[in-house]
Amino acid sequence: MADARIYIKQNGVSNIKEFLEKKLEGSKDVKIRFAITGNGGTGKSAFINAIRGLRDDDGGAAEVGVTETTTKPTEYQHPDNPMISFLDLPGIGTPNFPDLRTYCEKVSFEDYDTFLIFTKGRFTKNDLDLAKKVKSIGKSFFLVRAHIDEDCNRRSTNESEILKEIRENCVKNVKALISSEDEIFLISNYHKDKWDFDRLIAAISDALPVRQRESLTLSLSNVTRECLKRKAKILRVQAVAVATISAGAGAIPIPCVGGVIGTILITGTMMVYYRQLGLNNTTAEERALLDEKYRGIIERYQSRSPNDVVSILSTKALTVIVGVEEVSKYIPLIGLAIASSIGFALTLRYLLKCINELEEAAIAVWDNAAKRSIQDGSDTSTKNSSAQ
């Protein structure tokens, strides 16, 4: 917050949007390396594509096949954040990696932040040995059973019974390493809206230190529904900083209150939120399929001007000061003087309202895409489920 006040003092608020975007991008400057391991045909490569928002035939996508296509560690960077990389590792027991000792030596075992161990059937003894080794060095691991869509499509049994049977079979070989069957993740890389894909991404994020967790969330905003909600949570924290800057700089745009008219500060921030939640990438077709409420939100924020902000904040409804309980929780962070000011209260209230509306619209876009993927029989961001 201090560097933002210095920035405004030296440059004014004309380029505050770029400054705030750089601050958010700065949250992504931490390195994260994911080890994705398992034998051929277990869904590793398809997962690497799915989590990066790529189709299997996109440029830069990991090669997908039903046999072992990985003969050496292959690194794939996230397209929006090269500091995040996914290492596609061969499975233990392959010719170049016959045992755990050789595996650990050749893949620079301790260079990874967390491990995802994939299987298509039960977890093997090699999988178990690898998980034990990861646990012994104090790092997290996730046991992933992919191809769930294929299992459900092939069998006429009730889906819940199929999932129960698969989960129980997976647990048998690893029950000594896990405390709950919830630590087994049943996913399809081509239906991220179903089964445990969303829960897996949340679990991976929660296992990381705070800075890495924030970096991952900001980079994977539209991969799952939960990612969007987590990103909105980060933006709410950022809103407190912006409101503090506004109050400290006297930049609240309320003519009847006095002070410097700083509409560009708030308008720029609002547009950062719009972009961070992915609404700038919505197509005309996607907007047309939305309910009128959400379509209206996207259109309003797309064209909202500084004058609109002045008008909104000057209305009687929004000039009511935020309640004591809502403001008081920020006093330890920013101090009583700023937290008690009308500038802080109004700016925070307005920005939180913006985030809430934009989050609702972004989730509506995501939900519509998920519905279409079910109707089409394929995910909206990845195809070719027969080649996981």
Helices and strands as residue ranges (DSSP letters): H 2-11, H 16-26, E 32-37, H 44-51, E 74-78, E 81-89, H 100-106, G 109-111, E 114-119, H 125-136, E 140-145, H 148-154, H 159-172, G 181-183, E 184-186, H 197-207, H 210-219, H 225-249, H 263-276, G 279-281, H 284-288, H 292-303, H 306-313, H 324-328, H 331-334, H 336-339, H 342-376, G 385-387
